[in-house]
Amino acid sequence: MNNEQTLEQLIDRIVGPNEEVAAEASAHVDSLTKPPGSLGKLEQLVIRLAGITGEARPCLDRRAVIVMAADHGVVAEGISAFPAEVTPQMVHNFLAGGAAVNVLARHAGADVICVDIGVNADLEHPDLVSRKVRKGTANMAQGAAMSRDEAIQAILAGAEVVATQVAKGTRLFVTGEMGIGNTTASAAVMCALTGTAPASAVGRGTGMDDAGLQRKAAVVSRALSVNAPDADDALDVLGKVGGLEIAGLTGVILAAAAHGCPVVVDGFISTAAALIARQLAPVSVEYMIASHTSHESGHAALLRELGLKPMLDLDMRLGEGTGGVLSLHLIDAACRILNEMATFASAGVSGSSNENETVDDSSTTAGAVRGEVSP
């Protein structure tokens, strides 16, 4: 069996969330000591979590941030304010527990799993998960970033990391990444799959000035022209203008869905991976939870394309999984409401006698299962 067939088998394992369990959770939410719908998005979130996990009372205490690290040949075009050497340096920082995602993950009770899927350096550490497909992508402004099979290898590597964590009891995943140049690759993926103009897709990334921003848009335009990625073939797009960490995160998302686990999508790079995952397996979007809106220009548009509404908007643009980890606190709050709050019957509290306050939650339950969260 070749790698593409193995990927197809993974995709075939993804089925939709359990609507019956979601409806059961929805009915319980409406029996809690509060007016129906008064906890807003938290209610819709926990209904989604119930449907995704197949558990009417989901408990997601075991969670992991999967930080995929890789380098990008397109850095040679001067599209980053930081040099490529920062990628391996930051990997060591993750492994030492000193990065922002480590701090926030400790606060949220999440493990940080750092994966070398394509760093342009020889890295060794007992806690590093080494799944290197190649030492960085090629310069996509001059040709394909990687081959189609390398892109698939990276997807399968991400899926394997998830499978290993699920075997250890992890039930909730957060996407994270590190790779100097990866906002440029993400913008190119976005443009190729959505038709967005490069000038609208690129952002300042690590802090580019106005001239750097224009150069970045021009590089994305050139990469799209040189490679002519097929918008109807996500693997073609990923191989020609994507990144190894984007591919790895695509595998994380697909595998989480295949294992019935919610996956919290972080920022722009993670959402580019989510776009690839949705094209490969449309039902996978029902397992995605959008954590926040990044300050990167194209991120909000990508979330709209996926039909996902983020929980937070903090003007963050660090990546690493930081926004995703922060949202874990809201996920915990939603689960605690479902599992710990008293019902009208158990508390001996009279419910509403006003028929006008009674809501038909059948449509909202179905919407929650499909990933729609009302504002």
Rosetta blueprint (number, residue, H / E / L):
1 M L
2 N L
3 N H
4 E H
5 Q H
6 T H
7 L H
8 E H
9 Q H
10 L H
11 I H
12 D H
13 R L
14 I L
15 V L
16 G L
17 P L
18 N L
19 E H
20 E H
21 V H
22 A H
23 A H
24 E H
25 A H
26 S H
27 A H
28 H H
29 V H
30 D H
31 S L
32 L E
33 T L
34 K L
35 P L
36 P L
37 G L
38 S L
39 L L
40 G L
41 K H
42 L H
43 E H
44 Q H
45 L H
46 V H
47 I H
48 R H
49 L H
50 A H
51 G H
52 I H
53 T H
54 G L
55 E L
56 A L
57 R L
58 P L
59 C L
60 L L
61 D L
62 R L
63 R E
64 A E
65 V E
66 I E
67 V E
68 M E
69 A E
70 A E
71 D L
72 H L
73 G H
74 V H
75 V H
76 A H
77 E H
78 G L
79 I L
80 S L
81 A L
82 F L
83 P L
84 A L
85 E L
86 V H
87 T H
88 P H
89 Q H
90 M H
91 V H
92 H H
93 N H
94 F H
95 L H
96 A H
97 G L
98 G L
99 A L
100 A H
101 V H
102 N H
103 V H
104 L H
105 A H
106 R H
107 H H
108 A H
109 G L
110 A L
111 D E
112 V E
113 I E
114 C E
115 V E
116 D E
117 I E
118 G E
119 V L
120 N L
121 A L
122 D L
123 L L
124 E L
125 H L
126 P L
127 D L
128 L L
129 V E
130 S E
131 R L
132 K L
133 V L
134 R L
135 K L
136 G L
137 T L
138 A L
139 N L
140 M L
141 A L
142 Q L
143 G L
144 A L
145 A L
146 M L
147 S L
148 R H
149 D H
150 E H
151 A H
152 I H
153 Q H
154 A H
155 I H
156 L H
157 A H
158 G H
159 A H
160 E H
161 V H
162 V H
163 A H
164 T H
165 Q H
166 V H
167 A H
168 K L
169 G L
170 T L
171 R L
172 L E
173 F E
174 V E
175 T E
176 G E
177 E E
178 M E
179 G L
180 I L
181 G L
182 N H
183 T H
184 T H
185 A H
186 S H
187 A H
188 A H
189 V H
190 M H
191 C H
192 A H
193 L H
194 T H
195 G L
196 T L
197 A L
198 P H
199 A H
200 S H
201 A H
202 V L
203 G L
204 R L
205 G L
206 T L
207 G L
208 M L
209 D L
210 D H
211 A H
212 G H
213 L H
214 Q H
215 R H
216 K H
217 A H
218 A H
219 V H
220 V H
221 S H
222 R H
223 A H
224 L H
225 S H
226 V H
227 N H
228 A L
229 P L
230 D L
231 A L
232 D L
233 D L
234 A H
235 L H
236 D H
237 V H
238 L H
239 G H
240 K H
241 V H
242 G L
243 G L
244 L H
245 E H
246 I H
247 A H
248 G H
249 L H
250 T H
251 G H
252 V H
253 I H
254 L H
255 A H
256 A H
257 A H
258 A H
259 H L
260 G L
261 C L
262 P L
263 V E
264 V E
265 V E
266 D L
267 G L
268 F H
269 I H
270 S H
271 T H
272 A H
273 A H
274 A H
275 L H
276 I H
277 A H
278 R H
279 Q H
280 L H
281 A L
282 P H
283 V H
284 S H
285 V H
286 E H
287 Y H
288 M E
289 I E
290 A E
291 S L
292 H E
293 T L
294 S L
295 H L
296 E L
297 S L
298 G L
299 H H
300 A H
301 A H
302 L H
303 L H
304 R H
305 E H
306 L H
307 G L
308 L L
309 K L
310 P L
311 M L
312 L E
313 D L
314 L L
315 D L
316 M L
317 R L
318 L L
319 G L
320 E L
321 G L
322 T H
323 G H
324 G H
325 V H
326 L H
327 S H
328 L H
329 H H
330 L H
331 I H
332 D H
333 A H
334 A H
335 C H
336 R H
337 I H
338 L H
339 N H
340 E H
341 M L
342 A L
343 T E
344 F H
345 A H
346 S H
347 A H
348 G L
349 V L
350 S L
351 G L
352 S L
353 S L
354 N L
355 E H
356 N H
357 E H
358 T L
359 V L
360 D L
361 D L
362 S H
363 S H
364 T H
365 T H
366 A H
367 G H
368 A H
369 V H
370 R L
371 G L
372 E L
373 V L
374 S L
375 P L
